Structure formats: C-alpha cells, structure tokens
Amino acid sequence: MKLTHDPTLNIAYIRLREPAGEVETVHISDELNVDLAPDGSIYGIELLNANEQLGAQEPVAIVKSASGSGNRIEIYRDKTGEYRVRGLRPNGEPLWLAGPFTGKAEAVAAVEEMRKGFSEAELADLTAA
C-alpha cells in the first residue's frame, strides 16, 4: 500500500495494488473516487478535499525521484480538465510535461511505468543529421 498526499493540490491517493489492466473510476461522492479492476477489486482510493479529510497540513508522501534529488512528479488537471503529469526541479521549475491522459488512473500508470522502465533507458538523439 502507498499513500501520496499533496496539500497544494488538496488530493490524496491510497494505492492498494498496481493496476494490471483496465481501470474504472467510480465516483462515490464529491470527495471520494474509487479505482476498480475489471473483477471488482480495488486498485486505489482518491480523496478530494484531502487536507480536511486527513487533517494534515504537510505532505504524507510525494512521488519523488529515487535519487532523493528533491525533484518532484505532479499529476494535475489543466484548465480544460485534462490530466497531465509534470516533473519539477526542487525550486519548482518545470523539467518536463506529459499528457493529456484520459483519466487520473492513466496518468498514474504512466508515472509508474516511467519510474520503472526509463531509469536506464537509452537516449536516442533524433536531431542528429
């Protein structure tokens, strides 16, 4: 189980297990969504208005680089409501942006895939002549 909480975005996510396939998000209330697997088991629980629900003013955990560099990965909704992911330096300066994604579960899955699959990925320079 993994709990991430970002008081700036006022969202918390409790991941019970990694998604292994399609994810269906069930809207329970204005403050609660549940991500389900096709068999009905729960992948995770999203708390909206999390600061009040958790009674926390500081992050419980924030997705960050394994190196402890202080870089941060954020999942957010843009002005059109689409989910996006961005990597930030410790000073808040953007490093990269990904998306849009069809939903939060897809954005979370992209972050997890990136963290697992790209740590030793080869860099291909497609600008070379």
Buried (B, 14 or more C-beta within 10 A) or exposed (E): EEBBBBBEBBBBBBBEEEBEEEBEBEEEEEEBBBBBBEEEEBBBBBBBBBBEBBEEEEBBEBBBEEEEEEBBBBBBBEEEEBBBBBBBEEEEEEEEEBBBBEBBBBBBBBBBEBEEEEEEEEEEEEEEE
